[in-house]
């Protein structure tokens, strides 16, 4: 009977050892799967962030280009106004020069 009890204990211990090893292997597999899924999710999030970054950057560049174009148009208009003002005053300036030369 003692031999049977020892064999039974040994058998239970071996079964418990197999269960622990199986549980450890399963946990290791779950961990690896979770790590792969986390890495995949991280790559997806990075790709989405990069795409969003490119989108925001393109939008900012378009807005900056539009603003630059508006500023150039305003500067061009101001330049034309100054030229027109100078043309209108050209006759007056010429008349003033003639008067100064004649009155000498």
C-alpha positions as a Markdown table, in Angstrom:
| # | Residue | x | y | z |
|---|---|---|---|---|
| 1 | Unk | 0.0 | 0.0 | 0.0 |
| 2 | Unk | 2.8 | 2.4 | 0.8 |
| 3 | Unk | 4.3 | 1.7 | -2.7 |
| 4 | Unk | 0.9 | 2.5 | -4.3 |
| 5 | Unk | 0.7 | 5.7 | -2.3 |
| 6 | Unk | 4.2 | 6.7 | -3.3 |
| 7 | Unk | 3.4 | 5.9 | -7.0 |
| 8 | Unk | 0.2 | 7.9 | -6.7 |
| 9 | Unk | 2.0 | 10.9 | -5.2 |
| 10 | Unk | 4.7 | 10.6 | -7.9 |
| 11 | Unk | 2.0 | 10.4 | -10.6 |
| 12 | Unk | 0.2 | 13.5 | -9.2 |
| 13 | Unk | 3.5 | 15.4 | -8.9 |
| 14 | Unk | 4.3 | 14.5 | -12.6 |
| 15 | Unk | 0.8 | 15.5 | -13.7 |
| 16 | Unk | 1.1 | 18.8 | -11.8 |
| 17 | Unk | 4.5 | 19.4 | -13.3 |
| 18 | Unk | 3.1 | 18.8 | -16.8 |
| 19 | Unk | 0.2 | 21.2 | -16.1 |
| 20 | Unk | 2.6 | 23.9 | -14.8 |
| 21 | Unk | 4.8 | 23.5 | -17.9 |
| 22 | Unk | 1.7 | 23.6 | -20.2 |
| 23 | Unk | 0.4 | 26.7 | -18.4 |
| 24 | Unk | 3.9 | 28.3 | -18.7 |
| 25 | Unk | 4.0 | 27.5 | -22.4 |
| 26 | Unk | 0.5 | 28.9 | -22.9 |
| 27 | Unk | 1.3 | 32.0 | -21.0 |
| 28 | Unk | 4.5 | 32.5 | -23.0 |
| 29 | Unk | 2.5 | 32.0 | -26.2 |
| 30 | Unk | -0.1 | 34.5 | -25.0 |
| 31 | Unk | 2.6 | 37.0 | -24.1 |
| 32 | Unk | 4.2 | 36.7 | -27.6 |
| 33 | Unk | 0.8 | 37.1 | -29.3 |
| 34 | Unk | 0.1 | 40.2 | -27.2 |
| 35 | Unk | 3.5 | 41.6 | -28.0 |
| 36 | Unk | 3.0 | 41.0 | -31.7 |
| 37 | Unk | -0.5 | 42.6 | -31.6 |
| 38 | Unk | 0.9 | 45.6 | -29.6 |
| 39 | Unk | 3.7 | 46.0 | -32.1 |
| 40 | Unk | 1.2 | 45.9 | -35.0 |
| 41 | Unk | -1.1 | 48.4 | -33.3 |
| 42 | Unk | 1.9 | 50.7 | -32.6 |
| 43 | Unk | 2.9 | 50.5 | -36.3 |
| 44 | Unk | -0.7 | 51.3 | -37.3 |
| 45 | Unk | -0.9 | 54.3 | -34.9 |
| 46 | Unk | 2.4 | 55.6 | -36.2 |
| 47 | Unk | 1.3 | 55.3 | -39.8 |
| 48 | Unk | -1.9 | 57.1 | -39.0 |
| 49 | Unk | 0.0 | 59.8 | -37.1 |
| 50 | Unk | 2.4 | 60.2 | -40.0 |
| 51 | Unk | -0.5 | 60.5 | -42.5 |
| 52 | Unk | -2.2 | 63.0 | -40.3 |
| 53 | Unk | 1.0 | 64.9 | -40.0 |
| 54 | Unk | 1.4 | 65.0 | -43.8 |
| 55 | Unk | -2.2 | 66.2 | -44.1 |
| 56 | Unk | -1.8 | 69.0 | -41.6 |
| 57 | Unk | 1.6 | 70.0 | -43.1 |
| 58 | Unk | 0.1 | 70.1 | -46.6 |
| 59 | Unk | -2.8 | 72.2 | -45.4 |
| 60 | Unk | -0.5 | 74.6 | -43.6 |
| 61 | Unk | 1.6 | 74.9 | -46.7 |
| 62 | Unk | -1.5 | 75.6 | -48.9 |
| 63 | Unk | -2.7 | 78.2 | -46.4 |
| 64 | Unk | 0.8 | 79.8 | -46.3 |
| 65 | Unk | 1.0 | 79.9 | -50.1 |
| 66 | Unk | -2.5 | 81.5 | -50.3 |
| 67 | Unk | -1.5 | 84.1 | -47.7 |
| 68 | Unk | 1.8 | 84.8 | -49.5 |
| 69 | Unk | -0.2 | 85.2 | -52.8 |
| 70 | Unk | -2.6 | 87.6 | -51.1 |
| 71 | Unk | 0.3 | 89.6 | -49.6 |
| 72 | Unk | 2.0 | 89.7 | -53.0 |
| 73 | Unk | -1.2 | 91.0 | -54.6 |
| 74 | Unk | -1.5 | 93.7 | -51.9 |
| 75 | Unk | 2.1 | 94.7 | -52.3 |
| 76 | Unk | 1.6 | 94.8 | -56.1 |
| 77 | Unk | -1.5 | 97.0 | -55.7 |
| 78 | Unk | 0.3 | 99.3 | -53.3 |
| 79 | Unk | 3.2 | 99.6 | -55.8 |
| 80 | Unk | 0.8 | 100.4 | -58.6 |
| 81 | Unk | -0.8 | 103.1 | -56.5 |
| 82 | Unk | 2.5 | 104.6 | -55.7 |
| 83 | Unk | 3.5 | 104.6 | -59.4 |
| 84 | Unk | 0.2 | 106.2 | -60.3 |
| 85 | Unk | 0.6 | 108.8 | -57.6 |
| 86 | Unk | 4.2 | 109.5 | -58.8 |
| 87 | Unk | 2.9 | 109.9 | -62.4 |
| 88 | Unk | 0.2 | 112.3 | -61.3 |
| 89 | Unk | 2.8 | 114.4 | -59.5 |
| 90 | Unk | 5.3 | 114.2 | -62.4 |
| 91 | Unk | 3.7 | 117.1 | -64.3 |
| 92 | Unk | 3.7 | 119.2 | -61.1 |
| 93 | Unk | 7.3 | 118.3 | -60.4 |
| 94 | Unk | 8.3 | 119.2 | -63.9 |
| 95 | Unk | 6.5 | 122.5 | -63.7 |
| 96 | Unk | 8.2 | 123.3 | -60.4 |
| 97 | Unk | 11.6 | 122.5 | -61.9 |
| 98 | Unk | 10.9 | 124.8 | -64.9 |
| 99 | Unk | 9.8 | 127.6 | -62.7 |
| 100 | Unk | 13.0 | 127.3 | -60.6 |
| 101 | Unk | 15.2 | 127.3 | -63.7 |
| 102 | Unk | 13.4 | 130.3 | -65.3 |
| 103 | Unk | 13.4 | 132.3 | -62.1 |
| 104 | Unk | 17.1 | 132.1 | -61.6 |
